[in-house]
Amino acid sequence: MAFCEKILVPRVLCDEIFYIEDNEFAIPVGEIPVPPGSEISGVVTVTVLECNPRIDLELNAIFADLVFMIQKELVIEPPEGEGLPIPLEFGFRFDSTVQFRKCTPLEMQAINPDFLEDVVCHVVYVFGLDEVTVNPSTVDPVTGELLNDATIDEELTIQIKLKLLQDRQLIMSLCDPTQGVDIDIETPNNG
């Protein structure tokens, strides 16, 4: 008599790596003059808030609608002796949609219509690269003082690996311990 066990396993329908860009230029620093020669450093934190799969049979495409939270903690360091560090902190939501190129819903539906039911999006990993450039204030031609017109440019690239999963319940047969045995091997003494 064999024993059975019900198990729940995630079936991988699609997996793919995507590159998403968020480039912003001439972001105002604010009412603070930034001297030439200033440098910028800091941390940008990217968090996935939502990942929702969307199946479009008319386009024969599967999409993932993503919502990111991007938190930036930056510091502008003026040249030595030209002022104090300028901290900048801000955050915002960033929406993006990606299309899975390796799987198409009509082909999946032809194999098994259940493949398109109860699909969930799973984030495997998120990496990023952020290049930030500070554009210092210009000089007022009349007074010779720095204006409050400094800006920063940012080129953020997010690399994200996504899987589309579907839970599947399986019944696995387990071996009955009374129906099997491990036997030690003996070698005859040829001596």
N, C-alpha and C positions, 0 to 999 in steps of 0.2 A: 504494500500500500504506500503510495507516494503522498507526501504532504505538499500542500500548496500555500503560497504566500501572495497576497495582493501587494503590489508595490506601485508607487507613483513616481514616474520619471519624466523629466522635461525632454521633449522631442525638439531638436533644433531644426527649424524650417529654413532659416536664412542666417548668415552671419557675414558681416562686411565691415571694413574700416573706411571711415569718412573723414574728409578734411573740410573744415568750416572756417571761413574767414570773416573777421569783423574789423574792418579798417576805418579809422576815424582820423581826420586831419583838421588842424587848426582848432583844437579844443582850447577854449580860453582858460588861462590859469586863474584869472580873477583880478582883483584890485591890488595886485602886488607886483612891483617891478622886479624883473628877473635879469640880473646883469649878464653880459656876454661871458662865455666860458663856464657857465653853470652846467652841472651834470645832473642826471636824474637816475634814481634807482628805486627799488621797492619790490612789492609782491603783488601779483594778480592771481586771485583765487577764482577758479571756474568750477561751478557746481551744477550738476544736472538736476533740475527740479522736476521735470516731466519728460517722459518718453512714451508717446502714444502711437501705436501702429495704425495705419490707415490703408485699407485695401480698396483699390479702384479698378473694378472689372472692365469699365469702359476704356480706360487707358492701359489696361493689362499691366498695372504697376502696383508695387507696394511701397508705401512711404512711412517714414517715422517723423512725427511732429515733435520737435524738441523745444524745451524751455530751459535756458541756462540762467543762473545768477552769476553775474560777474562783479566781483568786489576788488577794487584797486586801492592799495595803500602805497602811495608814492611819496618820495622826498626829493625836492630839488635842492642840490647843494651848490650855493654860489661859490665863486673862487674865494680862497682864504682872505679874510679881512674885508669882504664886500657884503656882509650881511649874515643873517642867521638862516639855517635850513628852513625850507618852505614845505610843510607837510600838506599833502593832498590826499583826500580819502573820499571815494564815492563808489556807489554800486548801482547796478541796473539789471533789469531782465532783458534777455536777448533770445528772440524766437528764431528758429531755423527749421527747415524741412529738408530731409534727405530722401533720396530714392534708392532702394535696393536694386542694383543692376543685375545681380546673379540669380534672382528668382522671380518668376512671373506667376501671378495668381491663376490664370487660365490653365496653364500646364499643371499646376499643383491641384487645381480643382478636377482636372481630367483624371489624375491619378487617384485622388480621394477627396470628395467634397468636404470631408471633415477637417482637412488641413487648414481651412480658412476660418474655423470656428475657435473662439476663445484664445486668440493669439495675444501674447504679451511681449513687451519690449524689455530686454535686459541689457544693461550697460556693463560691458566687460571691463573697459578701462577708458580713462580720459587723460590725455596729455596735452600740453600746449607750449607755444612759443610766442613770446610777446616782445616786439621791438618798439621801444618808446624813444622818441627824440624830443628834446626841449628846444623850442625856438625862442631865444631871449627877447627881451623888450627892445624896442627901437628907441633912438634918442630923439628928443624934441629938438628940432633945428633952432628954435628960438631960445629956449632956456638951457639946453644942453643936458637936461635931466632925463632919466629913463621913464618911458611911458608905461602904462599898465596894459600893454597889448601883447604880452608874452602868451605863447600857445604851446601845446604839445601835440605831436603826431603819434598815432599808435597803430601798429599792424599786428593784430592778434590772430593766430592760427590755432585752431583746436583740432586735435586728432582724437577721434572717438571710435571705439569698436562696439558694435551693437549686434545682438542676437535676437531673432524673433523665435520665441519658444511657445510650445503648446504642451500642457500637462497631459500625460497619457497614463492610464492605469493598466497594468499588466498583471497577469496571474502567472507566477513562476512556480514550477514544480521543484520541490526540494527532495533530495534523496532521503529515504528512510534508512537510519543507521543500521537496522537489522538486515537490510538487503545488500550490504556491502561490507568488505573487510580489507584491511591493509595487511599484506603478507610480506614478511621479511625475506630477503633473498639469501639463500645459503649457497656457498661454493664448496664443492667437494675437495677434500684434501688430496692432492696428487703426489704425495710424497712418500 
